[in-house]
């Protein structure tokens, strides 16, 4: 695994991919969907967090969405 130098928030990833943020949240919150280390919790306060993805996590998410759409169209 390459060194992580930056992450993108889940909301930003949803905008980049043109996807519904709630759909991406549902996918990401299931621990079985993405590789360990692809999802990062960023603390924005003592009890507040936001979810972010590494570049590998974004690639995995894109592949998962593409595969899901291919299988429903055929």
C-alpha positions in Angstrom: 0.0 0.0 0.0 1.3 3.4 -0.9 1.7 6.2 1.6 -1.4 8.2 2.0 -0.7 11.9 1.4 -4.3 13.2 1.2 -7.9 12.1 1.6 -11.2 13.3 0.2 -14.3 13.7 2.2 -17.3 11.5 1.3 -19.3 14.5 0.3 -16.6 15.6 -2.0 -16.3 12.1 -3.6 -20.1 12.1 -4.1 -19.8 15.4 -6.0 -16.8 14.2 -8.0 -18.7 11.0 -9.1 -22.1 12.6 -9.5 -23.6 10.2 -6.9 -26.0 10.5 -4.0 -24.0 11.0 -0.8 -26.4 8.8 1.1 -25.8 5.9 -1.3 -22.0 6.3 -0.8 -22.5 6.4 3.0 -24.4 3.2 2.9 -21.7 1.5 0.9 -18.8 2.8 3.0 -20.4 2.1 6.3 -20.5 -1.6 5.5 -17.0 -2.8 6.5 -17.0 -5.6 4.0 -17.2 -3.3 0.9 -13.8 -1.6 0.9 -10.3 -2.6 1.8 -9.1 -1.9 5.4 -7.3 1.5 5.3 -9.3 2.9 2.4 -11.8 4.6 4.8 -10.5 7.2 7.3 -12.4 8.9 10.1 -11.4 12.5 10.5 -12.1 14.1 13.9 -13.4 17.6 13.6 -14.1 18.1 17.3 -14.1 16.1 20.5 -17.1 14.0 19.4 -17.5 14.9 15.7 -16.1 13.0 12.8 -16.4 13.0 9.0 -15.6 10.1 6.7 -12.9 10.4 4.1 -11.5 8.1 1.5 -8.0 7.5 0.2 -7.3 7.4 -3.6 -7.4 3.6 -3.4 -10.8 3.8 -1.6 -12.2 6.1 -4.3 -11.0 3.6 -7.0 -12.5 0.7 -5.2 -15.8 2.6 -4.8 -15.8 3.5 -8.6 -15.2 -0.2 -9.5 -18.0 -1.3 -7.2 -20.5 1.1 -8.6 -19.5 0.3 -12.2 -19.8 -3.5 -11.5 -23.2 -3.1 -9.8 -24.6 -1.1 -12.8 -23.2 -3.5 -15.3 -24.9 -6.5 -13.6 -28.3 -4.7 -13.4 -28.2 -3.7 -17.1 -27.5 -7.2 -18.5 
